[in-house]
């Protein structure tokens, strides 16, 4: 099995209480069966608290969807009492994600985490990837599926090469990949109002998004332009990473064009509404959480953007 990772993956470490947000609020936290078995054996008052706060395979959230084991300093009580090894799978792995395409495994960090977003945007130069051998089990692919897989990954490599090409201007890169020109800065949609229309259709993850969307609604009737927060290097790294995470999934889900254009859609929302979304890191984080972490929202946007058929 070949393992592929982005250049900043191994530098990630949770910054815990130094984070302005917490991944322990606003999510349903599933507890895997092995963790539940281990928690049943924990003795004392903390063991009682563990068992009392698990219901139907997940932690019973407190008001405002707060994990019952998140203390006042936004630190995990399970980690403090029992160590990292006692965390359930989702807490130990988040914000990491894994995709498997036959004998190729790809790992990454979800941009809903502000430290992951920071590592991505502060990296030097174009986004690169490392590959190594690993002993994880591979998914079976027949010869036809393997051939299609290779075509998709080759097409994606060509996109990465274009984004990294120092001989091209940033505008030329956007044009070559997305057909994006200065004629319509709001492409792949027709205008700013179309962005708002699509964002309003998505299912909200909570008050933070609702408040940000309200600020976008106020801004939408003004003259919109790039707010200048994202450098060209940051933009190319963000675009490449979004394509890395989503494009190859057309092998399973289709919507090849929609998955490609999602990167452009995300980037445009982030740069036109940076202030309204809470700054550069905040914009990436809140958009990732609102869009990438909701299957229904991703499907809605990809279908909206998908205007052509390709090899998938």
Beta strands, then each sheet from edge to edge (+ up, - down):
strand 1: 2-6
strand 2: 54-55
strand 3: 58-59
strand 4: 96-101
strand 5: 104-109
strand 6: 129-133
sheet 1: 4+ 5- 1- 6+
sheet 2: 2+ 3-
end
